[in-house]
Amino acid sequence: MVKLKGFGDIEIKKISFMKDGSIVRLNQVIAILEGLEPTKEIKDCIQLLEEIKKIEEID
């Protein structure tokens, strides 16, 4: 389990189905979210996805 920076009560476990293509999918979702109205929730979600990307890139 990895604690996500800035999200004290959220942990993520890297599971086997997360492969190379998952970073591409994360980038696609981030791009979609960036096209939406930048609410606090959207910004938090983008930040969370960026943290998950960092975990993916480590392995």
C-alpha positions in Angstrom: 0.0 0.0 0.0 1.1 3.5 -0.8 -0.1 6.6 1.0 -0.9 9.4 -1.5 0.7 12.7 -0.8 -1.8 15.3 0.3 -4.5 12.7 0.7 -3.9 11.5 4.3 -6.8 9.0 4.5 -6.4 7.4 1.0 -4.1 4.5 0.3 -3.7 2.7 -3.0 -2.5 -0.8 -3.6 -0.7 -1.5 -6.9 -2.5 -4.5 -8.4 -1.5 -6.7 -11.3 -3.8 -5.3 -13.9 -2.0 -1.9 -13.8 0.3 -2.2 -16.8 2.1 0.2 -19.2 -1.1 1.3 -20.8 -2.5 2.5 -17.5 -0.3 5.7 -17.6 -1.7 6.4 -21.1 -5.2 6.0 -19.7 -4.4 8.2 -16.7 -3.1 10.9 -19.1 -6.3 10.6 -21.2 -8.5 11.1 -18.1 -6.4 14.0 -16.9 -6.8 15.7 -20.2 -10.6 15.3 -20.1 -10.7 16.7 -16.6 -8.5 19.6 -17.5 -11.1 20.5 -20.2 -13.9 20.8 -17.6 -14.6 23.8 -15.4 -11.8 23.9 -12.8 -13.7 23.3 -9.6 -12.0 22.3 -6.4 -13.2 18.7 -6.9 -11.8 18.5 -10.4 -8.5 20.0 -9.3 -8.3 17.4 -6.4 -9.1 14.6 -8.8 -6.3 15.7 -11.2 -3.9 15.9 -8.3 -4.8 12.4 -7.2 -4.4 11.0 -10.7 -1.0 12.7 -10.9 0.1 11.0 -7.7 -1.1 7.6 -9.0 0.9 8.2 -12.2 4.0 8.7 -10.1 3.4 5.3 -8.4 2.9 3.7 -11.8 6.2 5.2 -13.2 8.2 3.9 -10.2 7.5 0.2 -11.0 
